[in-house]
Amino acid sequence: MKPALYDLIKKDLDTLFPQYQAKIEETQQECWALKSNNPALIKSKGGEQSATNDFESFEIQNCPINVLIDRLDWIHKQKVFFIDDTGIKGNVDLKFTANLTDIDAINEALAIYGLSFIKEKRPISVLAISDRQVDSASN
């Protein structure tokens, strides 16, 4: 989630639920970092942008690699974080068949593109919500 979105959510929570406090905390979390050893393999050939997937296949044409990251975040219900660590700036073409709930199957399918997810600990910003401390002197 983007820091600006955290700030917006925090402001809304402070206004709507004054009994709680929200803050952004950075924690070390295990995540799956997408790595590339040959970005040229997936460089887009152009054309209309498209993205489709189900739980058994994935295809993007002329889209940023973050489309893959976002779809995996959604499929895995953000129980684990996926991050793009490829350094790829332009759009890509990518098509594979694999059980998208199984990281080993995904890595096997991505190998032909020089891509793989590696488990790493990374600092991740999270929105933490807790009860607001009541100042007993003001009661």
C-alpha positions as CSV (number, residue, x, y, z in Angstrom):
1,M,0.0,0.0,0.0
2,K,1.3,3.5,-0.8
3,P,2.3,5.8,2.0
4,A,-0.2,8.5,0.8
5,L,-3.0,6.0,1.1
6,Y,-1.9,5.1,4.6
7,D,-2.1,8.8,5.5
8,L,-5.6,9.1,4.1
9,I,-6.8,6.0,6.0
10,K,-5.2,7.3,9.2
11,K,-6.9,10.7,8.9
12,D,-10.3,9.0,8.3
13,L,-9.8,6.7,11.2
14,D,-8.8,9.6,13.5
15,T,-12.0,11.5,12.4
16,L,-14.5,8.6,12.4
17,F,-13.1,6.5,15.3
18,P,-11.4,8.9,17.8
19,Q,-11.2,6.0,20.4
20,Y,-8.5,4.4,18.2
21,Q,-5.2,5.6,17.0
22,A,-3.5,4.6,13.8
23,K,0.1,4.9,12.9
24,I,2.4,3.6,10.2
25,E,5.1,1.3,11.4
26,E,8.0,-0.3,9.6
27,T,8.5,-4.0,10.4
28,Q,10.7,-6.7,9.1
29,Q,8.5,-9.1,7.2
30,E,9.1,-12.2,5.1
31,C,8.2,-11.5,1.5
32,W,8.6,-12.9,-2.0
33,A,10.9,-10.7,-4.0
34,L,10.7,-11.1,-7.8
35,K,14.2,-11.2,-9.3
36,S,15.2,-11.2,-13.0
37,N,18.4,-12.4,-14.5
38,N,17.5,-11.4,-18.1
39,P,15.0,-8.5,-18.4
40,A,15.2,-8.6,-22.2
41,L,13.3,-11.9,-22.2
42,I,10.0,-10.3,-21.2
43,K,10.4,-6.8,-22.8
44,S,7.1,-6.0,-24.4
45,K,6.7,-6.1,-28.1
46,G,4.0,-3.5,-27.8
47,G,0.4,-3.6,-28.8
48,E,-2.7,-3.1,-26.7
49,Q,-2.4,-3.5,-23.0
50,S,-4.2,-6.5,-21.6
51,A,-4.1,-8.5,-18.4
52,T,-5.9,-11.8,-17.6
53,N,-5.6,-14.4,-14.9
54,D,-7.4,-17.0,-12.9
55,F,-5.9,-19.4,-10.3
56,E,-4.2,-21.5,-12.9
57,S,-2.9,-19.1,-15.5
58,F,-1.6,-15.6,-16.0
59,E,-1.0,-13.4,-19.0
60,I,-0.1,-9.7,-19.5
61,Q,0.7,-7.9,-22.7
62,N,2.4,-4.5,-22.7
63,C,1.9,-3.9,-19.0
64,P,4.1,-3.1,-16.0
65,I,5.5,-6.1,-14.1
66,N,3.7,-4.8,-11.0
67,V,0.5,-6.2,-12.5
68,L,1.9,-9.7,-11.6
69,I,2.7,-8.5,-8.1
70,D,-0.7,-7.0,-7.6
71,R,-2.5,-10.1,-8.8
72,L,-0.5,-12.3,-6.5
73,D,-1.1,-10.0,-3.6
74,W,-4.9,-10.3,-4.3
75,I,-4.8,-14.1,-4.8
76,H,-2.8,-14.6,-1.6
77,K,-5.0,-12.2,0.4
78,Q,-1.9,-10.3,1.5
79,K,-1.0,-13.1,3.9
80,V,2.5,-12.8,2.4
81,F,4.0,-9.8,0.7
82,F,5.1,-9.8,-3.0
83,I,7.5,-7.2,-4.2
84,D,9.1,-6.3,-7.5
85,D,12.9,-6.4,-7.2
86,T,13.6,-6.9,-11.0
87,G,14.5,-3.3,-11.8
88,I,12.5,-3.6,-15.0
89,K,11.1,-0.1,-15.9
90,G,9.3,-0.7,-19.1
91,N,6.2,-2.8,-20.0
92,V,6.5,-6.5,-20.4
93,D,4.8,-9.5,-22.0
94,L,4.4,-12.5,-19.8
95,K,2.3,-15.7,-20.2
96,F,2.4,-18.8,-18.1
97,T,0.3,-21.6,-16.7
98,A,0.7,-22.6,-13.0
99,N,-1.2,-22.9,-9.8
100,L,-1.0,-19.3,-8.7
101,T,-1.4,-20.3,-5.0
102,D,1.8,-22.4,-5.2
103,I,5.0,-20.4,-5.3
104,D,7.1,-23.4,-6.4
105,A,4.8,-23.9,-9.4
106,I,4.9,-20.2,-10.2
107,N,8.7,-20.2,-10.0
108,E,8.9,-23.2,-12.3
109,A,6.7,-21.5,-14.9
110,L,8.6,-18.2,-14.6
111,A,12.1,-19.8,-15.0
112,I,11.8,-19.6,-18.9
113,Y,11.6,-15.9,-18.5
114,G,14.6,-15.6,-16.2
115,L,12.3,-14.7,-13.3
116,S,12.0,-16.2,-9.8
117,F,10.5,-15.3,-6.5
118,I,13.1,-15.5,-3.6
119,K,11.9,-15.4,0.0
120,E,13.6,-12.5,1.9
121,K,13.1,-10.4,5.0
122,R,12.4,-6.8,4.1
123,P,11.2,-3.6,5.9
124,I,7.5,-3.2,5.1
125,S,5.3,-0.3,6.1
126,V,2.1,-1.4,7.8
127,L,-0.9,0.4,9.3
128,A,-1.1,-0.4,13.0
129,I,-4.4,0.4,14.8
130,S,-4.7,0.4,18.6
131,D,-6.9,1.7,21.4
132,R,-6.2,5.4,22.0
133,Q,-4.6,6.0,25.4
134,V,-6.8,8.1,27.5
135,D,-5.2,10.9,29.5
136,S,-6.4,10.2,33.1
137,A,-5.5,13.8,34.1
138,S,-8.2,15.2,31.9
139,N,-11.0,13.1,33.6
